[in-house]
Amino acid sequence: MRQIRIGDTVQAFWDANIIGEVVNLGSVKHETFLVGGTLEQSPFCDVKLRSDKIVRIKVTDVFHVD
């Protein structure tokens, strides 16, 4: 599977209406409420929809549209 990069056109697995261009990539720390848990980084991408709205989605929830 190809790596998602800025400028790629992607679509969400769970919502076919979320389709657009990746404008930003990053990661955010998850807060773990369990004792002894670890803080993991979760990668995300900001997707600019055709309506010019920007939504933040986990990278694992999108796929390339070619």
Secondary structure, 3 states (H helix, E strand, C coil): CCCCCCCCEEEECCCCCCEEEEEEEEEEECCCCCCCCCCCEEEEEEEEECCCCEEEEEHHHEEECC
